[in-house]
Amino acid sequence: MKNSEVKKSTSSNPDHASTLKKLFPIGKTLRPLFQTLAPELEVDEDIVLKSINMDDARRIFDLVDANRKHLEAWLSWIQKLQSVKDSKSFIRAIRYKDVFAGRWVYGIYYQDQLVGMIDFNDGDRDLNQVAIGYWLSHDFQGKGIVTRAARKCIDYLFKEKQVHRVLIKCATDNYRSQAVANRLNFNWEGIDRDAGTVNGKSVDMINYGILYREWLAMNS
Ligand SMILES: CC(C)(COP(=O)(O)OP(=O)(O)OC[C@H]1O[C@@H](n2cnc3c(N)ncnc32)[C@H](O)[C@@H]1OP(=O)(O)O)[C@@H](O)C(=O)NCCC(=O)NCCS
C-alpha cells in the first residue's frame, strides 16, 4: 500500500479517528497542564487573563488582522502574522514552564471577549527579571484595561514567581505605552538607542523598571 493510500484510509475512517482520540486525548490532558503552569488571573469583574493555547489561533489572527494598522506602528512581529498558520507558529513558541524562558502569553478578556494580549518576555533568571509587553484592540483603548491587567501580572510575578525586577520597554514616541508605565509608577531608567524595530526602521527604546521592594511600598 502507498503512503497516500494509508493516509486516505486513516483520515476517512471515523472509527479510527475516534479510537486515536480516546487513546491520546491530547487536548484534555494538555489544557489542565497549561492552566496549572499559567493560572488564569482574574483582574476584576470585567477583566480575566487566560493563557493562550492552540484553540485561540483563529481568534488571535482575526483580532490582529482587524487591528493591523494600529498595531504595526509599534509591534514588529505583527508583520510576521499573516495567516492562521502563522498564528499557530506563534502559539507553538509560547513557553509556560518558566516566566524567565521564552514567552508566556495571556489573552486579555474584557467582558468575555478577547481584546488584546499581555506577555512576559526577555526574562533573565540570573538577574531575576522579566519584561512585560501588551497590546489592545484599537476600540478597547481608553478604559484602563491594560493598566489593570499589567498591575495584576506584576503582582503575580513579584508575589508568586519571586521576580525581583519588572521592566517595560517602549519606543520613545509610543506615548500611550509610556503612559501605562507611568500610571504603574515605573521608574524611567534610560534609553537604548536603535534597540527596537518598527516598520523596518530602528527606533530608540525607553527602559522603565520597578523593583519588588518599590512595588510593595506602593501597594501595601
Ligand atoms: C499601549 C496600549 C496598550 C495602551 O492602551 P490604553 O488604552 O491607552 O491603556 P489602558 O488600557 O491602560 O487605558 C488607559 C486609559 O483609560 C483611562 N482609564 C479609565 N479607567 C481606568 C482605570 N480604572 N485605570 C486606569 N486607567 C483608566 C485612562 O485615563 C487612560 O485614558 P486616556 O487614554 O484618555 O489617557 C494601546 O495603545 C496599544 O495597544 N497600542 C498599540 C500596541 C502597543 O503600542 N503596545 C505597546 C508596545 S511597547
PDBQT file of the ligand as one rigid body, heavy atoms in Angstrom, charges set to zero:
ROOT
HETATM    1  C1  LIG A 301      -0.268  50.752  24.539  1.00  0.00    +0.000 C 
HETATM    2  C2  LIG A 301      -1.744  50.469  24.699  1.00  0.00    +0.000 C 
HETATM    3  C3  LIG A 301      -1.944  49.037  25.198  1.00  0.00    +0.000 C 
HETATM    4  C4  LIG A 301      -2.312  51.464  25.734  1.00  0.00    +0.000 C 
HETATM    5  O1  LIG A 301      -3.714  51.353  25.751  1.00  0.00    +0.000 OA
HETATM    6  P1  LIG A 301      -4.552  52.368  26.673  1.00  0.00    +0.000 P 
HETATM    7  O2  LIG A 301      -5.972  52.092  26.459  1.00  0.00    +0.000 OA
HETATM    8  O3  LIG A 301      -4.062  53.754  26.470  1.00  0.00    +0.000 OA
HETATM    9  O4  LIG A 301      -4.125  51.934  28.135  1.00  0.00    +0.000 OA
HETATM   10  P2  LIG A 301      -5.101  51.442  29.285  1.00  0.00    +0.000 P 
HETATM   11  O5  LIG A 301      -5.881  50.284  28.815  1.00  0.00    +0.000 OA
HETATM   12  O6  LIG A 301      -4.304  51.290  30.494  1.00  0.00    +0.000 OA
HETATM   13  O7  LIG A 301      -6.127  52.682  29.434  1.00  0.00    +0.000 OA
HETATM   14  C5  LIG A 301      -5.699  53.948  29.900  1.00  0.00    +0.000 C 
HETATM   15  C6  LIG A 301      -6.777  54.955  29.580  1.00  0.00    +0.000 C 
HETATM   16  O8  LIG A 301      -8.005  54.553  30.200  1.00  0.00    +0.000 OA
HETATM   17  C7  LIG A 301      -8.394  55.523  31.201  1.00  0.00    +0.000 C 
HETATM   18  N1  LIG A 301      -8.944  54.747  32.325  1.00  0.00    +0.000 N 
HETATM   19  C8  LIG A 301     -10.259  54.526  32.522  1.00  0.00    +0.000 A 
HETATM   20  N2  LIG A 301     -10.428  53.743  33.589  1.00  0.00    +0.000 NA
HETATM   21  C9  LIG A 301      -9.205  53.466  34.086  1.00  0.00    +0.000 A 
HETATM   22  C10 LIG A 301      -8.740  52.715  35.190  1.00  0.00    +0.000 A 
HETATM   23  N3  LIG A 301      -9.568  52.047  36.002  1.00  0.00    +0.000 N 
HETATM   24  N4  LIG A 301      -7.395  52.612  35.398  1.00  0.00    +0.000 NA
HETATM   25  C11 LIG A 301      -6.542  53.240  34.600  1.00  0.00    +0.000 A 
HETATM   26  N5  LIG A 301      -6.924  53.990  33.531  1.00  0.00    +0.000 NA
HETATM   27  C12 LIG A 301      -8.246  54.109  33.286  1.00  0.00    +0.000 A 
HETATM   28  C13 LIG A 301      -7.133  56.317  31.495  1.00  0.00    +0.000 C 
HETATM   29  O9  LIG A 301      -7.434  57.611  31.947  1.00  0.00    +0.000 OA
HETATM   30  C14 LIG A 301      -6.499  56.351  30.109  1.00  0.00    +0.000 C 
HETATM   31  O10 LIG A 301      -7.233  57.254  29.329  1.00  0.00    +0.000 OA
HETATM   32  P3  LIG A 301      -6.555  58.203  28.197  1.00  0.00    +0.000 P 
HETATM   33  O11 LIG A 301      -6.284  57.315  27.045  1.00  0.00    +0.000 OA
HETATM   34  O12 LIG A 301      -7.594  59.181  27.909  1.00  0.00    +0.000 OA
HETATM   35  O13 LIG A 301      -5.321  58.759  28.831  1.00  0.00    +0.000 OA
HETATM   36  C15 LIG A 301      -2.513  50.638  23.366  1.00  0.00    +0.000 C 
HETATM   37  O14 LIG A 301      -2.422  51.975  22.950  1.00  0.00    +0.000 OA
HETATM   38  C16 LIG A 301      -1.977  49.742  22.244  1.00  0.00    +0.000 C 
HETATM   39  O15 LIG A 301      -2.318  48.569  22.160  1.00  0.00    +0.000 OA
HETATM   40  N6  LIG A 301      -1.110  50.303  21.375  1.00  0.00    +0.000 N 
HETATM   41  C17 LIG A 301      -0.584  49.560  20.240  1.00  0.00    +0.000 C 
HETATM   42  C18 LIG A 301       0.385  48.447  20.667  1.00  0.00    +0.000 C 
HETATM   43  C19 LIG A 301       1.469  48.989  21.574  1.00  0.00    +0.000 C 
HETATM   44  O16 LIG A 301       1.950  50.093  21.392  1.00  0.00    +0.000 OA
HETATM   45  N7  LIG A 301       1.874  48.171  22.539  1.00  0.00    +0.000 N 
HETATM   46  C20 LIG A 301       2.917  48.548  23.462  1.00  0.00    +0.000 C 
HETATM   47  C21 LIG A 301       4.250  48.305  22.865  1.00  0.00    +0.000 C 
HETATM   48  S1  LIG A 301       5.542  48.820  23.973  1.00  0.00    +0.000 SA
ENDROOT
TORSDOF 0
